Amino acid sequence: EAEVAQSPRYKITEKSQAVAFWCDPISGHATLYWYRQILGQGPELLVQFQDESVVDDSQLPKDRFSAERLKGVDSTLKIQPAELGDSAMYLCASSQDRLSYNEQFFGPGTRLTVL
Amino acid sequence: EDQVTQSPEALRLQEGESSSLNCSYTVSGLRGLFWYRQDPGKGPEFLFTLYSAGEEKEKERLKATLTKKESFLHITAPKPEDSATYLCAGAPNTGNQFYFGTGTSLTVIP
């Protein structure tokens, strides 16, 4: 069964350092999402891609966060510099097409701890 | 404002004790209502999509229903392996957002 892949699964870093997360969506899925989930809360959308284009990054803290999906397949989310408040689970999801009534499928997530 | 609210926050059931989880939404022009299961330290696992009021979907011990204002996830004769956090999300028919609730943490005691 096709799955969304993410790496690393866990990341511990010190504040002011740079971190990067990688996501490989389900093959053929045009839409890719990055979410942040704080413990005890639901996922919150950071950025959405349709192929290689950003569709929605209104909730992305652009002073420190960046995301790219250069070839419209896998994607990287970067934080520079990391702050204590960035500690959370970072989830990647994909769906076939944002214009269809399609569910999103999630990867296992990257647990970030900022010390 | 588009919003999804889940209740209760936490639920403890004895094995075999049926119950329901609630998801109320104020999402303009609801395109779809989605239910996910999330185990600790893992990503959400897709369960159901509901598109219109009156729709019902079932999977093993779970049944999801949708009205014009809320959705219910009914759990019949739960087992300990059903313990997880259950998330619902609403998607409006304009824009790209999924609005997630904060989830219901379900614990089923043997």
Interface residues (C-beta under 8 A of the other chain):
Chain A: V4 Q6 Y33 G40 Q41 G42 P43 E44 L45 Q48 V55 D56 L91 A93 R98 Y101 E103 Q104 F105 F106 G107 P108 G109 R111
Chain B: V4 R31 G32 F34 Y36 G41 K42 G43 P44 E45 F46 T49 Y51 L87 A89 G95 N96 Q97 F98 F100 G101 T102 G103
